[in-house]
Amino acid sequence: MASHWMRRYGEASIDVDVAPGQTVDVYYAAPFHQWSTGSIGTTPQKRKGTGVLVALLSVVVLLVLVVGVLPNLG
């Protein structure tokens, strides 16, 4: 299983034995960014990459402040 946005990312796989007439729930969680694998399992999964997402958003906010807001204050 994987996600697509500009490229394929978040790949994850699992081997599951299923007997005839049986069902198995499989849960997949795509990562928050394209530089990580996905999470897959038979229980609900947490998404990977929260720290990288927060860091990237912090850099964008900082750049907006430095380039757009701070020069207009003086």
SEGU-473274 format. One record per residue: residue in one letter; residue number from 1; x, y, z of N, C-alpha, C, O in turn. Coordinates in steps of 0.2 Angstrom, whole numbers, plus 5000, padded with zeros to 4 digits. Example, Ala and Ser with C-alpha at 12.3 -4.5 7.8 and 13.67 -1.06 7.14 Angstrom:
   residuo   num   n.east   n.north   n.up   ca.east   ca.north   ca.up   c.east   c.north   c.up   o.east   o.north   o.up
         a     1     5066      4972   5039      5062       4978    5039     5066      4984   5039     5071      4983   5042
         s     2     5064      4989   5035      5068       4995    5036     5064      5000   5039     5067      5006   5040
This chain:
   residuo   num   n.east   n.north   n.up   ca.east   ca.north   ca.up   c.east   c.north   c.up   o.east   o.north   o.up
         m     1     5004      4994   5000      5000       5000    5000     5005      5006   5000     5010      5006   5003
         a     2     5002      5012   4997      5006       5018    4996     5001      5024   4995     4996      5023   4993
         s     3     5004      5030   4995      5000       5036    4994     5004      5039   4988     5010      5037   4986
         h     4     5000      5043   4984      5003       5047    4979     5002      5054   4979     4996      5056   4980
         w     5     5007      5058   4978      5007       5065    4977     5014      5068   4975     5018      5068   4978
         m     6     5014      5069   4968      5020       5071    4965     5024      5065   4964     5028      5064   4959
         r     7     5024      5060   4969      5028       5054    4968     5025      5049   4973     5020      5051   4977
         r     8     5027      5042   4972      5024       5037    4977     5028      5038   4983     5034      5038   4983
         y     9     5024      5037   4989      5028       5038    4996     5023      5034   5001     5018      5032   4999
         g    10     5026      5033   5007      5022       5030    5012     5021      5022   5011     5016      5020   5013
         e    11     5026      5019   5008      5025       5012    5006     5025      5008   5013     5029      5009   5017
         a    12     5020      5003   5013      5020       4998    5019     5017      4992   5016     5013      4992   5012
         s    13     5019      4987   5019      5016       4980    5017     5015      4976   5024     5019      4977   5029
         i    14     5011      4971   5023      5010       4966    5029     5008      4959   5026     5004      4959   5021
         d    15     5010      4954   5029      5008       4947    5027     5002      4945   5032     5003      4946   5038
         v    16     4997      4943   5030      4991       4941    5034     4988      4935   5032     4987      4934   5026
         d    17     4988      4930   5036      4985       4924    5035     4977      4924   5036     4975      4926   5041
         v    18     4973      4923   5031      4966       4923    5032     4963      4916   5030     4964      4914   5024
         a    19     4960      4913   5035      4956       4907    5033     4950      4908   5029     4947      4913   5029
         p    20     4948      4903   5026      4941       4903    5022     4936      4905   5026     4935      4903   5032
         g    21     4932      4910   5024      4926       4913    5028     4928      4918   5033     4924      4921   5037
         q    22     4934      4919   5034      4937       4924    5040     4938      4930   5037     4940      4931   5031
         t    23     4938      4936   5040      4940       4942    5038     4945      4945   5043     4945      4943   5049
         v    24     4949      4949   5041      4954       4952    5045     4955      4960   5043     4955      4962   5037
         d    25     4954      4964   5048      4954       4971    5047     4962      4973   5047     4966      4971   5051
         v    26     4963      4977   5042      4970       4979    5041     4970      4987   5041     4966      4990   5037
         y    27     4974      4990   5044      4974       4998    5045     4980      5001   5042     4986      4998   5043
         y    28     4979      5006   5038      4985       5009    5035     4985      5016   5037     4980      5019   5037
         a    29     4991      5019   5038      4991       5026    5040     4997      5029   5036     5002      5027   5037
         a    30     4995      5034   5031      5000       5037    5027     5004      5042   5032     5002      5045   5037
         p    31     5011      5043   5030      5015       5048    5034     5013      5055   5033     5009      5056   5028
         f    32     5015      5059   5037      5013       5067    5036     5018      5070   5031     5016      5075   5029
         h    33     5023      5066   5029      5027       5069    5023     5030      5064   5019     5028      5058   5020
         q    34     5033      5065   5014      5035       5060    5009     5041      5057   5010     5044      5053   5006
         w    35     5045      5058   5015      5051       5055    5017     5051      5050   5022     5056      5049   5026
         s    36     5045      5047   5023      5044       5042    5028     5040      5036   5025     5037      5037   5020
         t    37     5041      5030   5028      5036       5025    5026     5030      5025   5030     5029      5029   5035
         g    38     5025      5022   5027      5018       5022    5030     5018      5017   5036     5023      5013   5037
         s    39     5012      5017   5039      5012       5012    5045     5006      5007   5043     5001      5010   5041
         i    40     5007      5001   5044      5001       4996    5043     5001      4991   5048     5006      4988   5050
         g    41     4995      4988   5050      4995       4983    5055     4987      4981   5056     4983      4984   5052
         t    42     4986      4976   5060      4980       4974    5061     4976      4978   5067     4970      4976   5068
         t    43     4979      4983   5069      4976       4988    5074     4977      4995   5071     4981      4996   5067
         p    44     4973      5000   5073      4973       5006    5071     4981      5009   5072     4984      5008   5077
         q    45     4983      5012   5066      4990       5014    5066     4991      5022   5067     4986      5026   5065
         k    46     4996      5024   5070      4998       5031    5071     5002      5033   5065     5006      5029   5062
         r    47     5001      5040   5063      5005       5042    5057     5012      5044   5059     5013      5047   5064
         k    48     5017      5043   5055      5024       5044    5056     5025      5052   5053     5021      5054   5049
         g    49     5030      5055   5056      5032       5061    5053     5030      5067   5057     5030      5073   5053
         t    50     5027      5067   5062      5024       5073    5066     5030      5078   5067     5029      5084   5066
         g    51     5035      5076   5069      5041       5081    5071     5043      5084   5065     5045      5090   5065
         v    52     5044      5081   5059      5046       5084    5053     5041      5089   5050     5043      5094   5048
         l    53     5035      5087   5051      5030       5092    5049     5030      5098   5053     5029      5104   5050
         v    54     5030      5098   5059      5031       5103    5064     5037      5108   5062     5036      5114   5062
         a    55     5042      5104   5061      5049       5108    5059     5048      5112   5053     5050      5118   5052
         l    56     5045      5109   5047      5044       5112    5041     5039      5118   5041     5041      5123   5039
         l    57     5034      5117   5045      5029       5122    5046     5032      5128   5050     5031      5134   5048
         s    58     5036      5127   5055      5040       5132    5059     5044      5136   5054     5045      5142   5055
         v    59     5048      5133   5050      5052       5136    5045     5048      5141   5041     5051      5147   5040
         v    60     5043      5139   5038      5039       5143    5034     5036      5149   5037     5036      5154   5035
         v    61     5034      5148   5043      5031       5154    5047     5037      5158   5049     5036      5164   5048
         l    62     5042      5156   5051      5048       5160    5052     5050      5164   5046     5052      5170   5047
         l    63     5050      5161   5040      5052       5165    5034     5047      5170   5032     5049      5176   5030
         v    64     5041      5169   5033      5035       5174    5032     5036      5180   5037     5036      5185   5035
         l    65     5038      5178   5043      5039       5184    5048     5045      5188   5046     5045      5194   5046
         v    66     5051      5185   5044      5057       5188    5043     5056      5192   5036     5059      5198   5036
         v    67     5053      5189   5031      5053       5193    5025     5047      5197   5024     5048      5203   5021
         g    68     5042      5196   5027      5036       5200    5026     5034      5204   5031     5031      5210   5030
         v    69     5034      5203   5037      5031       5206    5043     5037      5211   5046     5035      5217   5047
         l    70     5042      5208   5048      5047       5212    5052     5050      5218   5049     5051      5223   5052
         p    71     5051      5218   5042      5054       5224    5039     5049      5230   5039     5050      5236   5039
         n    72     5042      5228   5039      5037       5233    5039     5036      5237   5046     5033      5242   5047
         l    73     5039      5234   5051      5038       5236    5058     5042      5242   5059     5041      5246   5064
         g    74     5048      5243   5056      5053       5248    5057     5052      5254   5053     5056      5259   5054
